[in-house]
Amino acid sequence: MPRLDENTQQQLRDAEQGVRSGTARAWDSFSNFALRDNVLEVAVGLIIAVSFTACANSLVTDIVLPIISLLPFLSRNLPEKFAILKHGPNYNETISNGYNTKDQALSDGAVVFAYGNFFDKVIRFLVIAASLWAIASIYSKTTDDNIVKKQVKCKFCRKYISEKAKRCVNCTSWQDGREETRQ
């Protein structure tokens, strides 16, 4: 195998050293960014939030909505409930709603009031909010860290502040009555 001359070998060594140092700098920069404490905490929090949302959606879809669908005016699939505001050219008067599905009505050019989908989203939101509140309440009772903080209205500016506040953060009035006695 032919040998490289000394000048070419030195250029290759310099290039290799430059690539190694550049890679090391890039890795250090990336690890300083990605492996900081707060970034890792956010990443773990997001992963937990995604899995919690999947569980809450399953609770709504598989348990809550079938029970709600037993109500006479909802009958079956809540997200598929709709009303026709203006029918399209292929409107079928023999069907109660004029169309079998919401997608069929939309593809026909009908104006659709999709109230079922809205109710589905509202129920999902309420179940997730109630679940988060329950988790925060249980956490607050088992530890001394209070996530759900009680708030009261300031006597002077009527904005909400912490019940433990001595002064209002908005109008800086004292909450223990100091200013009432001077007048």
N, C-alpha and C positions, 0 to 999 in steps of 0.2 A: 504494500500500500504506500502511495507517495506521501512524503512528509511535507508539512506546511513550513514555509520559511518563518523565521523568528518574528518578523514584523506582523504577519497574519496571526500567528499564535497569540501575540500580545494583544492584538485587537479583539480576538475572540475572548480572551481572559477578561479584558476590560468590559466587553459587552455582557459577559456572564455575570460579572460583579455588579454591573449597573442593573441588570434584571433582578438579581437577588436582592439588592438593597431596595429597589423600587417595590418589589413584592412584599418585602418585610415592612416597609413603611405603610403600604396599602393595608396589609393585614393588621398592623398596630392601630391604624386609624379606624378600620372597620370594627375591630374588637373593642376599642374604646367607646365607639358609638353604640354598638349592638349589645354589648354585655354589661352596660351600666345597670345599676340597681333599678332605677325607675323605669327604664325601657323594658327590662325583663318583667317587672311587676305589671306593666301595661299589657305586655304580650300574654302573660298568664291570665290576667283579668279578661282580655278579649276572648281567649279560648274558652274560659269558663262561661262567659256571657253567651257565646255562640251555642255551647252545649245546653245551657239553661234555656235559651230561646227555643231550641229544638224540643226540649222536654215540655215546655209550656205550650208550644204549638200542638204537640201530640196530645196533651191534656185537653186542649180546647177542641181539636178535631175529633178525637176518638172517644172522649167521655162527655164533655159539656154540650157540644153541639147536637149529638144524637138525642140527648135528654130534652134540649130546647126544641128540637124538631118534632117532638111529640105534641107540641101545641097545635091545635087544629088549623090555625091560619098559616102555619109554617110547613106543615106536613112532611117534607123530606130534606133535601139538601139546601141548607141556608144560603151558601154562597151563590147558588144558582137561581135564587128568587129574583124576579124582575117584573117590571110593569112596562107596558108599551105606551109611550107618550104620543108618538106619531108612527103609524105603521108604514112599511115599505110596500113595493109593488107586488110581492108574493105573499101578502098577508092571507092567512087561512082562517076564515071565520068559523070553521067547524071545531077548531081547538080553542080552549077557553082563553088563552093568552094570545093566540094568533100564531105563535111559534113554539116549537118544542124546547129549544134551548136559547139561552142568551146569545151565544155565538151565532146561531142561525139568524136571529133577529138583527144582530149587528151587521152580518154579511149581506142581509137584504136591504140595508140602508135605513132601518127603523131607528127612531130615537128611543133609547132604552133608559129607564130609571132603575138602576141595579141596586135596590135597597138591601138585598140579601148579602151582597159582598160587603157593603158598609157595616151592617150589623155584625157580620163575621169579624171584621177588623176591630170594631169597638169591643166585642166580647173578648177577643184575644188580648187587646190592650188591658182591659180590666183584670183579666186573670193574671197576666204578667205583673201588673202593678200590685195586685193583692198578694201575689207570691213574694215579690221583693219586699213588700212591707212586712209580711210575716217573718221572712228570714232576718230582716233588720231588727224586728222586735225581739225575736228569739236571741239574736246575737247580743242585743242590749241587755237582756235579762241575765244572760249567762256570763257576761263580762261587765266590767265597769265602764267600758267605752260606749258612749251613747251615740248611735248613728242618727236616730230619729230625735231631733232636738225640738223641744216645745218652744213655741214663739208666742209673744204677746204683743199687743199694739202699744206704741208709745202714747202717753197721755197727751202730748203736745202736737206731734206731727202726724200721728195715727198710722205710722209705718210699722211693719213687723220687725221686732228685734228679739234676741234670745231672752228667755225668762230670767237668766242669771246676770244679764247686763246691768251694770250700775249706771251707765250713761248710754243714751241713744246714739248710735253711730251716724244717724242722719242729721239730727238737729242738735246734738251734744247736750241735751237737757238731762239733768239728774233724774233717775227713776225712783229714788228713795224719798222724794218730797222736799228736798232742800230749797228748791226754787219757790215752792208754794208758801213757805213760812216767811220769806222776805217781803212779800207783797202786802 
